[in-house]
Amino acid sequence: MNYRTFRGYVQAVVSGLVILAAALLVVLQWGNVSAFSLYGKNTQLNTGVLMLCSLAGGVVLYWLVRAFLRGALAIRRGRAGK
């Protein structure tokens, strides 16, 4: 077994354990209710749903920051070409 194969196994096992832990956390929090303020309106929501929405928001935020940085670099390259 070479280094790349070993590294692949380690990455797969560690990331799988993190995904499993996150899924277990959502499942265990599903029956709980949390109170929070949404734009000034106090609301109660299922904690599991709130965690899933946070997960989706984090993924979307990652791609938006990436798109913003690529756009900023394109503008910078365009200005340098003048």
DSSP file (Angstrom, degrees, kcal/mol; ACC not computed):
  #  RESIDUE AA STRUCTURE BP1 BP2  ACC     N-H-->O    O-->H-N    N-H-->O    O-->H-N    TCO  KAPPA ALPHA  PHI   PSI    X-CA   Y-CA   Z-CA
    1    1 A M              0   0    0      0, 0.0     2,-0.1     0, 0.0     0, 0.0   0.000 360.0 360.0 360.0 126.9    0.0    0.0    0.0
    2    2 A N     >  -     0   0    0      1,-0.1     4,-2.1     4,-0.0     5,-0.2  -0.322 360.0 -96.6 -90.5 178.4    1.5    3.3   -1.0
    3    3 A Y  H  > S+     0   0    0      1,-0.2     4,-2.9     2,-0.2     5,-0.2   0.877 120.1  53.2 -64.2 -40.8    1.1    6.7    0.7
    4    4 A R  H  > S+     0   0    0      2,-0.2     4,-2.3     1,-0.2    -1,-0.2   0.906 110.1  47.7 -64.3 -41.1   -1.7    7.9   -1.5
    5    5 A T  H  > S+     0   0    0      2,-0.2     4,-2.3     1,-0.2    -1,-0.2   0.929 113.3  47.8 -64.8 -44.6   -3.8    4.9   -0.9
    6    6 A F  H  X S+     0   0    0     -4,-2.1     4,-2.4     1,-0.2    -2,-0.2   0.928 112.0  49.5 -61.0 -45.6   -3.2    5.1    2.9
    7    7 A R  H  X S+     0   0    0     -4,-2.9     4,-2.7     1,-0.2    -1,-0.2   0.886 109.5  52.8 -61.4 -39.2   -4.1    8.8    2.8
    8    8 A G  H  X S+     0   0    0     -4,-2.3     4,-2.5     2,-0.2    -1,-0.2   0.912 109.4  48.4 -62.1 -43.5   -7.3    8.1    0.9
    9    9 A Y  H  X S+     0   0    0     -4,-2.3     4,-2.6     2,-0.2     5,-0.2   0.923 112.3  48.5 -62.5 -44.1   -8.3    5.5    3.5
   10   10 A V  H  X S+     0   0    0     -4,-2.4     4,-2.7     1,-0.2     5,-0.3   0.929 113.0  47.4 -63.2 -45.3   -7.7    7.9    6.3
   11   11 A Q  H  X S+     0   0    0     -4,-2.7     4,-2.5     1,-0.2     5,-0.3   0.909 113.1  48.9 -62.8 -41.8   -9.6   10.7    4.7
   12   12 A A  H  X S+     0   0    0     -4,-2.5     4,-2.1    -5,-0.2    -2,-0.2   0.920 114.4  44.6 -64.4 -44.1  -12.5    8.4    3.9
   13   13 A V  H  X S+     0   0    0     -4,-2.6     4,-2.3     2,-0.2    -2,-0.2   0.937 116.2  45.4 -67.8 -46.4  -12.7    7.0    7.4
   14   14 A V  H  X S+     0   0    0     -4,-2.7     4,-2.1    -5,-0.2    -2,-0.2   0.935 115.8  45.5 -64.8 -46.2  -12.4   10.4    9.1
   15   15 A S  H  X S+     0   0    0     -4,-2.5     4,-2.4    -5,-0.3    -1,-0.2   0.882 112.1  53.0 -66.6 -35.4  -14.8   12.2    6.9
   16   16 A G  H  X S+     0   0    0     -4,-2.1     4,-2.5    -5,-0.3    -1,-0.2   0.900 108.8  49.3 -63.5 -40.5  -17.3    9.3    7.2
   17   17 A L  H  X S+     0   0    0     -4,-2.3     4,-2.4     2,-0.2    -2,-0.2   0.886 110.9  49.7 -66.1 -38.5  -17.1    9.5   11.0
   18   18 A V  H  X S+     0   0    0     -4,-2.1     4,-2.3     2,-0.2    -2,-0.2   0.917 112.2  47.5 -66.3 -42.3  -17.7   13.2   10.9
   19   19 A I  H  X S+     0   0    0     -4,-2.4     4,-2.5     2,-0.2    -2,-0.2   0.915 112.6  49.7 -64.0 -42.4  -20.7   12.8    8.6
   20   20 A L  H  X S+     0   0    0     -4,-2.5     4,-2.5     2,-0.2    -2,-0.2   0.904 110.7  49.7 -61.9 -42.5  -22.1   10.0   10.8
   21   21 A A  H  X S+     0   0    0     -4,-2.4     4,-2.2     2,-0.2    -2,-0.2   0.898 111.6  48.8 -64.0 -40.6  -21.6   12.2   14.0
   22   22 A A  H  X S+     0   0    0     -4,-2.3     4,-2.2     2,-0.2    -2,-0.2   0.916 112.2  47.9 -66.1 -42.4  -23.5   15.1   12.3
   23   23 A A  H  X S+     0   0    0     -4,-2.5     4,-2.4     1,-0.2    -2,-0.2   0.908 111.7  50.3 -64.2 -41.5  -26.3   12.8   11.2
   24   24 A L  H  X S+     0   0    0     -4,-2.5     4,-2.6     2,-0.2    -1,-0.2   0.893 109.0  52.4 -63.1 -40.0  -26.6   11.3   14.7
   25   25 A L  H  X S+     0   0    0     -4,-2.2     4,-1.6     2,-0.2    -2,-0.2   0.917 110.3  47.5 -62.4 -43.6  -26.7   14.8   16.2
   26   26 A V  H  X S+     0   0    0     -4,-2.2     4,-0.6     2,-0.2    -2,-0.2   0.921 112.9  48.9 -63.8 -43.2  -29.5   15.8   13.9
   27   27 A V  H >< S+     0   0    0     -4,-2.4     3,-0.8     1,-0.2     4,-0.3   0.910 112.1  48.0 -63.5 -42.3  -31.5   12.7   14.7
   28   28 A L  H 3< S+     0   0    0     -4,-2.6     3,-0.3     1,-0.2    -1,-0.2   0.785 114.5  46.4 -70.8 -25.7  -31.0   13.1   18.4
   29   29 A Q  H >< S+     0   0    0     -4,-1.6     3,-1.1    -5,-0.2    19,-0.7   0.475  85.0  97.8 -91.0  -2.9  -32.1   16.7   18.3
   30   30 A W  T << S+     0   0    0     -3,-0.8    18,-0.3    -4,-0.6    19,-0.2   0.845  82.5  46.3 -60.5 -38.4  -35.1   16.1   16.1
   31   31 A G  T 3  S+     0   0    0     -4,-0.3    -1,-0.3    -3,-0.3     2,-0.1   0.622  94.5  95.2 -81.2 -11.9  -37.7   16.0   18.9
   32   32 A N    <   -     0   0    0     -3,-1.1    15,-2.5    -4,-0.1     2,-0.4  -0.451  63.3-144.8 -81.9 152.2  -36.5   19.2   20.6
   33   33 A V  E     -A   46   0A   0     13,-0.2     2,-0.4    -2,-0.1    13,-0.2  -0.943  12.2-164.2-116.7 137.8  -37.9   22.6   20.1
   34   34 A S  E     -A   45   0A   0     11,-2.9    11,-2.6    -2,-0.4     2,-0.5  -0.941  11.8-139.8-122.4 145.9  -35.8   25.8   20.1
   35   35 A A  E     +A   44   0A   0     -2,-0.4     2,-0.3     9,-0.2     9,-0.2  -0.878  33.6 154.0-103.4 132.8  -37.0   29.4   20.4
   36   36 A F  E     -A   43   0A   0      7,-2.7     7,-3.1    -2,-0.5     2,-0.5  -0.952  42.2-107.5-150.0 169.3  -35.2   32.0   18.3
   37   37 A S  E     -A   42   0A   0     -2,-0.3     2,-0.7     5,-0.2     5,-0.2  -0.900  23.3-166.6-107.0 123.4  -35.9   35.4   16.7
   38   38 A L  E >  S-A   41   0A   0      3,-2.9     3,-1.5    -2,-0.5    -2,-0.0  -0.898  78.5 -31.6-112.3 101.6  -36.4   35.6   12.9
   39   39 A Y  T 3  S-     0   0    0     -2,-0.7    -1,-0.2     1,-0.3     3,-0.1   0.887 127.1 -44.9  53.7  43.6  -36.2   39.2   11.8
   40   40 A G  T 3  S+     0   0    0      1,-0.2     2,-0.6     0, 0.0    -1,-0.3   0.283 116.4 112.5  89.6 -10.1  -37.7   40.4   15.1
   41   41 A K  E <   -A   38   0A   0     -3,-1.5    -3,-2.9     2,-0.0     2,-0.3  -0.864  66.0-132.5 -99.4 122.1  -40.4   37.8   15.2
   42   42 A N  E     +A   37   0A   0     -2,-0.6     2,-0.3    -5,-0.2    -5,-0.2  -0.574  35.7 173.8 -74.6 129.7  -40.1   35.2   18.0
   43   43 A T  E     -A   36   0A   0     -7,-3.1    -7,-2.7    -2,-0.3     2,-0.4  -0.954  28.9-141.1-137.6 151.0  -40.6   31.7   16.7
   44   44 A Q  E     +A   35   0A   0     -2,-0.3     2,-0.3    -9,-0.2    -9,-0.2  -0.966  29.9 171.4-113.7 133.7  -40.3   28.1   17.9
   45   45 A L  E     -A   34   0A   0    -11,-2.6   -11,-2.9    -2,-0.4     2,-0.2  -0.969  42.1 -90.2-141.3 152.8  -38.9   25.6   15.5
   46   46 A N  E  >  -A   33   0A   0     -2,-0.3     4,-2.1   -13,-0.2   -13,-0.2  -0.443  34.6-137.4 -60.7 129.9  -37.8   22.0   15.5
   47   47 A T  H  > S+     0   0    0    -15,-2.5     4,-2.3   -18,-0.4   -17,-0.2   0.849 101.8  55.8 -63.4 -35.8  -34.1   21.9   16.4
   48   48 A G  H  > S+     0   0    0    -19,-0.7     4,-2.2   -16,-0.4    -1,-0.2   0.911 108.3  47.2 -62.7 -42.9  -33.3   19.3   13.8
   49   49 A V  H  > S+     0   0    0    -19,-0.2     4,-2.4     1,-0.2    -2,-0.2   0.903 110.9  52.6 -64.2 -41.1  -34.9   21.4   11.0
   50   50 A L  H  X S+     0   0    0     -4,-2.1     4,-1.9     1,-0.2    -2,-0.2   0.895 109.6  48.8 -61.4 -40.8  -32.9   24.4   12.3
   51   51 A M  H  X S+     0   0    0     -4,-2.3     4,-2.1     2,-0.2    -1,-0.2   0.895 110.7  50.1 -67.7 -39.8  -29.7   22.4   12.1
   52   52 A L  H  X S+     0   0    0     -4,-2.2     4,-2.3     2,-0.2    -2,-0.2   0.887 110.3  50.3 -65.6 -38.3  -30.4   21.2    8.6
   53   53 A C  H  X S+     0   0    0     -4,-2.4     4,-2.5     2,-0.2    -1,-0.2   0.877 109.4  51.6 -66.0 -37.0  -31.1   24.7    7.4
   54   54 A S  H  X S+     0   0    0     -4,-1.9     4,-2.1     2,-0.2    -2,-0.2   0.890 108.9  51.2 -64.9 -39.4  -27.9   25.8    9.0
   55   55 A L  H  X S+     0   0    0     -4,-2.1     4,-1.9     2,-0.2    -2,-0.2   0.938 111.7  46.0 -62.1 -47.6  -26.1   23.1    7.1
   56   56 A A  H  X S+     0   0    0     -4,-2.3     4,-2.4     1,-0.2    -2,-0.2   0.901 111.8  52.2 -63.7 -40.3  -27.6   24.2    3.8
   57   57 A G  H  X S+     0   0    0     -4,-2.5     4,-2.5     1,-0.2    -1,-0.2   0.869 107.6  52.2 -64.0 -36.6  -26.8   27.8    4.5
   58   58 A G  H  X S+     0   0    0     -4,-2.1     4,-2.0     2,-0.2    -1,-0.2   0.895 110.2  47.7 -66.1 -40.4  -23.2   27.0    5.2
   59   59 A V  H  X S+     0   0    0     -4,-1.9     4,-1.9     2,-0.2    -2,-0.2   0.927 113.8  47.2 -65.7 -44.6  -22.9   25.1    1.9
   60   60 A V  H  X S+     0   0    0     -4,-2.4     4,-2.3     1,-0.2    -2,-0.2   0.908 110.6  52.6 -63.7 -41.5  -24.5   28.0    0.0
   61   61 A L  H  X S+     0   0    0     -4,-2.5     4,-2.5     1,-0.2     5,-0.2   0.894 106.5  53.9 -62.3 -39.7  -22.3   30.6    1.8
   62   62 A Y  H  X S+     0   0    0     -4,-2.0     4,-2.1     1,-0.2    -1,-0.2   0.942 111.6  44.0 -58.8 -48.9  -19.2   28.6    0.8
   63   63 A W  H  X S+     0   0    0     -4,-1.9     4,-2.4     1,-0.2    -1,-0.2   0.849 112.7  52.5 -68.4 -33.6  -20.1   28.7   -2.9
   64   64 A L  H  X S+     0   0    0     -4,-2.3     4,-2.5     2,-0.2    -1,-0.2   0.908 109.7  48.1 -67.8 -41.1  -21.1   32.4   -2.7
   65   65 A V  H  X S+     0   0    0     -4,-2.5     4,-2.5     2,-0.2    -2,-0.2   0.905 112.3  50.3 -64.6 -40.3  -17.8   33.4   -1.2
   66   66 A R  H  X S+     0   0    0     -4,-2.1     4,-2.2    -5,-0.2    -2,-0.2   0.921 111.9  46.8 -62.4 -44.3  -16.0   31.3   -3.9
   67   67 A A  H  X S+     0   0    0     -4,-2.4     4,-2.4     2,-0.2    -2,-0.2   0.891 111.7  51.8 -65.2 -39.2  -18.0   33.0   -6.6
   68   68 A F  H  X S+     0   0    0     -4,-2.5     4,-2.6     2,-0.2    -2,-0.2   0.928 110.6  47.3 -62.3 -45.7  -17.4   36.4   -5.1
   69   69 A L  H  X S+     0   0    0     -4,-2.5     4,-2.3     2,-0.2    -2,-0.2   0.893 112.0  49.8 -65.5 -39.3  -13.6   35.9   -5.0
   70   70 A R  H  X S+     0   0    0     -4,-2.2     4,-2.1     2,-0.2    -1,-0.2   0.904 112.1  48.6 -65.0 -40.4  -13.5   34.6   -8.5
   71   71 A G  H  X S+     0   0    0     -4,-2.4     4,-2.3     2,-0.2    -2,-0.2   0.911 111.0  49.9 -64.3 -42.2  -15.5   37.6   -9.7
   72   72 A A  H  X S+     0   0    0     -4,-2.6     4,-2.3     1,-0.2    -2,-0.2   0.896 111.2  49.1 -64.5 -39.7  -13.2   40.0   -7.8
   73   73 A L  H  X S+     0   0    0     -4,-2.3     4,-2.6     2,-0.2    -1,-0.2   0.875 109.5  52.3 -66.6 -36.7  -10.1   38.3   -9.3
   74   74 A A  H  X S+     0   0    0     -4,-2.1     4,-2.4     2,-0.2    -2,-0.2   0.906 110.3  48.0 -65.2 -40.9  -11.7   38.6  -12.8
   75   75 A I  H  X S+     0   0    0     -4,-2.3     4,-2.3     2,-0.2    -2,-0.2   0.920 111.9  50.1 -63.7 -42.6  -12.3   42.3  -12.3
   76   76 A R  H  X S+     0   0    0     -4,-2.3     4,-1.8     1,-0.2    -2,-0.2   0.907 112.1  46.9 -63.9 -41.6   -8.7   42.7  -11.1
   77   77 A R  H  X S+     0   0    0     -4,-2.6     4,-1.2     1,-0.2    -1,-0.2   0.887 111.2  52.7 -66.4 -37.4   -7.3   40.9  -14.1
   78   78 A G  H  < S+     0   0    0     -4,-2.4     4,-0.2     1,-0.2    -2,-0.2   0.889 110.1  47.1 -65.5 -39.5   -9.5   42.9  -16.4
   79   79 A R  H >< S+     0   0    0     -4,-2.3     3,-1.1     1,-0.2    -1,-0.2   0.843 108.4  55.3 -70.0 -33.6   -8.3   46.2  -14.9
   80   80 A A  H 3< S+     0   0    0     -4,-1.8    -1,-0.2     1,-0.2    -2,-0.2   0.765  99.5  62.8 -70.3 -24.2   -4.7   45.1  -15.1
   81   81 A G  T 3<        0   0    0     -4,-1.2    -1,-0.2     1,-0.2    -2,-0.2   0.561 360.0 360.0 -78.3  -7.8   -5.1   44.4  -18.9
   82   82 A K    <         0   0    0     -3,-1.1    -1,-0.2    -4,-0.2    -2,-0.1   0.495 360.0 360.0 -71.0 360.0   -5.9   48.1  -19.7
